[in-house]
Amino acid sequence: LDRPLLDWVYTLPGAWRTPRGGQNKPLLADAMAGRLNPQLQALPKRGFSLPQAAWMAGPLRPRFEHLMDRVAASGLVEPAAVREVWQDFLADQGGPTWSRAWTLGVLGSWLDQHASSQ
């Protein structure tokens, strides 16, 4: 988001910013009126998910394998447990284990970034 725009929007009366008649983000909808297909504007708000598991097993796999090695060598987590989490993820990429591997990867990335201060 553009911070000055966000700051300005927060100066507007709350009634202008709140949903009206079931319409979320009324200011944005008004600003885009005539520019977007009305059917598109009428769609309900919905979330999205990122394909982290596919990235980890695909293009980011070499990076994640490095990060797993980094965590295993750190002494912060039992090396065998790190290897087990990674192997469990590789065996079932669609399962719930991707988040554990992702978390260890984030820790490994943090360790890489702060290696000079250790």
N, C-alpha and C positions, 0 to 999 in steps of 0.2 A: 504494500500500500504506500501511497504517497503521503508522508507524514503531515505536510502542511494541509493537504486536503482533508485528512482525517481530523486534524485539530479544528479546522473550519467547520466540518460537519458537526462536531460536538458542541459548537456554539449555537446551533439551530435548536428551536424548540423540540422537546422530546416527542411531541405528537407528530411532527414531520418525519421523524426517524423510525417510529414504531410501526409494526405491521398494521395494515388497514384492510378490512374486508377480506382477510385471508391472504393478502399479498405481502410477501416478505420483501424487505429492502425497497420500500416505495420510492425513495429518492433515486436509486439506481434504475428502477423500472421507468420512472418518469423521464430520466435523462436519456434512456435508450428507446423511448417510445418513438415509433416510426422508423427505427433503424434495425429492429429485430422482428422476426416473424412473430405475430401475436401468439401463435400456438407454442412457440418456444418460451415466450415470456410467461405463459400460463402453466408451464410445468412446475410441479412441486419441487421444493428444495431437496437436494439429495447429496449424500456424501460420495466419496470415492476412495478406493484403496490403491496402494502402490504395490507393484509386483516385486517386493523385496526378495522373496525366496527365489524367484526366477533370476533376478540379478545376481544373487549370491552364488547360485549354482552355475550361472552362465558367465557373462562378461566380467563380473567382479570376483569370480572364484579364485584366481591367483592372489588377488588383494586380500580376500578373506582368509585364505590359507596362511598368508604371511601374518595377518593379524592374530590368528589362532596361535601360531608359533610364538608371537610376541607375548601374548597373554600367558601361554604355557611356561615361557622362560622367565616371566616376571616374578614368580614366587608368590603371587597374590592368590592364585587359584591352582588347585591340584592339577598338574599337567595331564594326568590320565583322564580327569573329568572334562578338561577342555577337548581332548581328542574324542572322547565319547559323545559329547554334545555335537561336535562337527560331524562325526560319523553317523549319528542318529539323524541329523538333518539331511545329509546326503542320501540316506536310505529312504527317507520319507519327506521329500521336499514340500509336499502338500499338507503335511501334518503340522501340529502345533509347535514342533521343535525349532522351527525357523526363528522364532522370537528369541530363544535362548542363544542361538548362534549369532543372531544380529546383535544382541546385547554384549556378548563377548567380543564381537568385532568392533563395536563402539569403544569398549574398554581398550582393546588393542590399538585403535586409532589414537585414543587419548594418550596412551603410553608412548606411541611413536612421536606424537607432537610435543610431549614433555620429557623426552629422553634426555635432553641436555640438562634438565634441572634435577635429575636423579643422581 
